[in-house]
Amino acid sequence: MAKKQLGYVEMEWVCPRCGSKNPGPQKTCSTCGGPQPQDVKFQQREGQELIQGEDAKTIAQGAPDVHCAFCGTRNKADALVCIQCGADLKEAKKRESGEV
């Protein structure tokens, strides 16, 4: 019987503009440059393996990213101001942790 492992996997999202699949952490579409939508739904990739790198594991264990209420840009959970427009992120919308 195969041994079960507990860990994190990298999800992917589909660009609503062009239909291309993109890695979850990628904030813009690699094909058309469109931004990752705030209401994006992530999906598992085929043949998915657990994340191995310590840096990647630390990021996966962290809080969900937030979207700027002003411009919609995705920012790291601990950011105080938007990396795109400089707006205060107090009103930023957070994804529910574990939402796929």
C-alpha positions as a Python dict, from the first residue, in 0.01 Angstrom:
ca = {
    (1, 'M'): (0, 0, 0),
    (2, 'A'): (133, 346, -90),
    (3, 'K'): (248, 565, 196),
    (4, 'K'): (38, 882, 239),
    (5, 'Q'): (211, 1218, 276),
    (6, 'L'): (85, 1546, 413),
    (7, 'G'): (205, 1862, 243),
    (8, 'Y'): (131, 2144, 1),
    (9, 'V'): (81, 2140, -375),
    (10, 'E'): (98, 2427, -621),
    (11, 'M'): (-240, 2494, -778),
    (12, 'E'): (-311, 2659, -1112),
    (13, 'W'): (-568, 2906, -1244),
    (14, 'V'): (-724, 2958, -1585),
    (15, 'C'): (-713, 3305, -1739),
    (16, 'P'): (-1068, 3428, -1812),
    (17, 'R'): (-939, 3636, -2107),
    (18, 'C'): (-758, 3369, -2309),
    (19, 'G'): (-811, 3034, -2132),
    (20, 'S'): (-442, 2971, -2059),
    (21, 'K'): (-343, 2777, -1746),
    (22, 'N'): (-106, 2957, -1508),
    (23, 'P'): (75, 2858, -1185),
    (24, 'G'): (-114, 2972, -873),
    (25, 'P'): (151, 3216, -747),
    (26, 'Q'): (170, 3389, -1086),
    (27, 'K'): (-23, 3716, -1066),
    (28, 'T'): (-62, 3775, -1441),
    (29, 'C'): (-134, 3545, -1734),
    (30, 'S'): (179, 3421, -1907),
    (31, 'T'): (3, 3430, -2245),
    (32, 'C'): (-199, 3754, -2259),
    (33, 'G'): (-73, 3946, -1954),
    (34, 'G'): (-420, 3970, -1797),
    (35, 'P'): (-432, 4004, -1417),
    (36, 'Q'): (-533, 3714, -1197),
    (37, 'P'): (-899, 3791, -1109),
    (38, 'Q'): (-995, 3851, -746),
    (39, 'D'): (-1254, 3573, -761),
    (40, 'V'): (-1020, 3322, -925),
    (41, 'K'): (-1080, 2955, -852),
    (42, 'F'): (-769, 2740, -832),
    (43, 'Q'): (-751, 2382, -953),
    (44, 'Q'): (-505, 2097, -907),
    (45, 'R'): (-271, 2009, -1190),
    (46, 'E'): (-240, 1656, -1327),
    (47, 'G'): (47, 1455, -1178),
    (48, 'Q'): (87, 1704, -894),
    (49, 'E'): (377, 1653, -652),
    (50, 'L'): (426, 1803, -307),
    (51, 'I'): (616, 2132, -281),
    (52, 'Q'): (971, 2051, -170),
    (53, 'G'): (1167, 2376, -132),
    (54, 'E'): (1172, 2533, 215),
    (55, 'D'): (1105, 2885, 80),
    (56, 'A'): (805, 2760, -119),
    (57, 'K'): (673, 2570, 185),
    (58, 'T'): (699, 2885, 400),
    (59, 'I'): (499, 3082, 144),
    (60, 'A'): (236, 2806, 119),
    (61, 'Q'): (196, 2800, 498),
    (62, 'G'): (145, 3177, 517),
    (63, 'A'): (-176, 3375, 515),
    (64, 'P'): (-364, 3419, 186),
    (65, 'D'): (-272, 3712, -38),
    (66, 'V'): (-492, 4023, -42),
    (67, 'H'): (-634, 4220, -333),
    (68, 'C'): (-613, 4599, -330),
    (69, 'A'): (-960, 4755, -294),
    (70, 'F'): (-856, 5041, -526),
    (71, 'C'): (-681, 4874, -823),
    (72, 'G'): (-737, 4500, -763),
    (73, 'T'): (-367, 4407, -761),
    (74, 'R'): (-276, 4095, -563),
    (75, 'N'): (-39, 4168, -273),
    (76, 'K'): (131, 3954, -9),
    (77, 'A'): (-76, 3905, 306),
    (78, 'D'): (156, 4114, 524),
    (79, 'A'): (176, 4412, 284),
    (80, 'L'): (61, 4746, 426),
    (81, 'V'): (36, 4930, 93),
    (82, 'C'): (-35, 4809, -260),
    (83, 'I'): (272, 4728, -470),
    (84, 'Q'): (99, 4868, -780),
    (85, 'C'): (-76, 5189, -673),
    (86, 'G'): (45, 5253, -316),
    (87, 'A'): (-307, 5244, -168),
    (88, 'D'): (-356, 5151, 197),
    (89, 'L'): (-444, 4780, 227),
    (90, 'K'): (-657, 4805, 543),
    (91, 'E'): (-969, 4750, 331),
    (92, 'A'): (-808, 4482, 113),
    (93, 'K'): (-1011, 4170, 40),
    (94, 'K'): (-852, 3847, 167),
    (95, 'R'): (-922, 3509, 13),
    (96, 'E'): (-1053, 3251, 253),
    (97, 'S'): (-769, 3022, 349),
    (98, 'G'): (-799, 2688, 177),
    (99, 'E'): (-1049, 2813, -82),
    (100, 'V'): (-996, 2642, -416),
}
